[in-house]
Amino acid sequence: MQCNFPEIFPGKDQTDEFLLIKVLQELSEFGREKITLEHQALEAIDVLHAAETLVRKFFARNPNLSFEEMKAKAIAKNRERGYYKGVDDV
């Protein structure tokens, strides 16, 4: 799995539930914090970072699952749903 952000610590003791709550908190902050466009952009990046951390930790705890395989399946599922109209090479 290629990551865009450094790993957040504390490391391995974060449960999926804890990480999901963190994603939801960041989403809430993004929805609330509209002081400036730059501040809102930073909050959007925080959402992405929290979601990436959830995915990273999930796959680290479940090494029998392949991130690349599951990503390909998610893309195929979303393509079937029409989310990528006009895009064949996603």
C-alpha positions as CSV (number, residue, x, y, z in Angstrom):
1,M,0.0,0.0,0.0
2,Q,1.4,3.4,-1.0
3,C,0.7,6.0,1.6
4,N,0.6,9.8,1.2
5,F,1.1,10.6,4.9
6,P,3.5,9.6,7.7
7,E,2.2,7.1,10.1
8,I,0.4,8.5,13.1
9,F,1.5,7.4,16.6
10,P,0.7,5.9,19.0
11,G,1.0,3.1,16.6
12,K,-0.5,-0.4,16.9
13,D,-2.9,0.0,19.8
14,Q,-5.4,2.0,17.9
15,T,-8.6,-0.1,17.3
16,D,-10.7,0.2,14.1
17,E,-13.4,1.8,16.2
18,F,-11.0,4.4,17.5
19,L,-9.8,5.2,14.0
20,L,-13.3,5.4,12.6
21,I,-14.3,7.8,15.3
22,K,-11.2,9.9,14.4
23,V,-12.3,10.0,10.7
24,L,-15.8,11.1,11.8
25,Q,-14.3,13.8,14.1
26,E,-12.2,15.1,11.2
27,L,-15.3,15.1,8.9
28,S,-17.1,17.1,11.5
29,E,-14.3,19.6,11.8
30,F,-14.3,20.0,8.0
31,G,-18.0,20.7,8.1
32,R,-17.7,23.3,10.9
33,E,-14.4,25.0,10.3
34,K,-15.0,27.6,7.5
35,I,-12.9,30.4,8.8
36,T,-10.9,30.7,5.6
37,L,-10.7,28.6,2.5
38,E,-7.1,27.6,3.4
39,H,-8.3,26.4,6.9
40,Q,-11.1,24.4,5.3
41,A,-8.5,22.9,2.9
42,L,-6.3,21.8,5.8
43,E,-9.3,20.2,7.5
44,A,-10.1,18.3,4.2
45,I,-6.5,17.0,4.2
46,D,-6.9,15.9,7.9
47,V,-10.0,13.8,6.7
48,L,-7.8,12.1,4.1
49,H,-5.0,11.5,6.6
50,A,-7.3,10.0,9.2
51,A,-9.0,7.7,6.5
52,E,-5.6,6.6,5.2
53,T,-4.5,5.8,8.8
54,L,-7.7,3.7,9.3
55,V,-7.0,1.8,6.0
56,R,-3.3,1.3,6.8
57,K,-3.9,-0.1,10.3
58,F,-6.8,-2.3,9.1
59,F,-4.6,-4.0,6.5
60,A,-1.7,-4.2,8.9
61,R,-3.9,-6.1,11.3
62,N,-5.3,-8.3,8.5
63,P,-2.3,-9.4,6.5
64,N,-4.2,-12.2,4.8
65,L,-6.0,-9.4,2.8
66,S,-4.3,-7.8,-0.1
67,F,-4.8,-4.0,-0.3
68,E,-4.2,-4.0,-4.0
69,E,-6.7,-6.8,-4.6
70,M,-9.4,-5.2,-2.5
71,K,-8.7,-1.8,-4.1
72,A,-9.2,-3.4,-7.6
73,K,-12.5,-5.0,-6.4
74,A,-13.7,-1.7,-5.0
75,I,-12.9,0.1,-8.3
76,A,-14.7,-2.7,-10.3
77,K,-17.7,-2.4,-8.0
78,N,-17.8,1.4,-8.3
79,R,-17.3,1.2,-12.1
80,E,-20.4,-1.1,-12.3
81,R,-22.3,1.4,-10.3
82,G,-21.5,4.1,-12.9
83,Y,-19.3,6.2,-10.6
84,Y,-16.5,6.5,-13.2
85,K,-18.6,7.3,-16.3
86,G,-16.3,8.2,-19.2
87,V,-13.2,6.8,-17.4
88,D,-12.2,3.3,-18.6
89,D,-8.7,3.2,-17.2
90,V,-9.3,3.8,-13.5
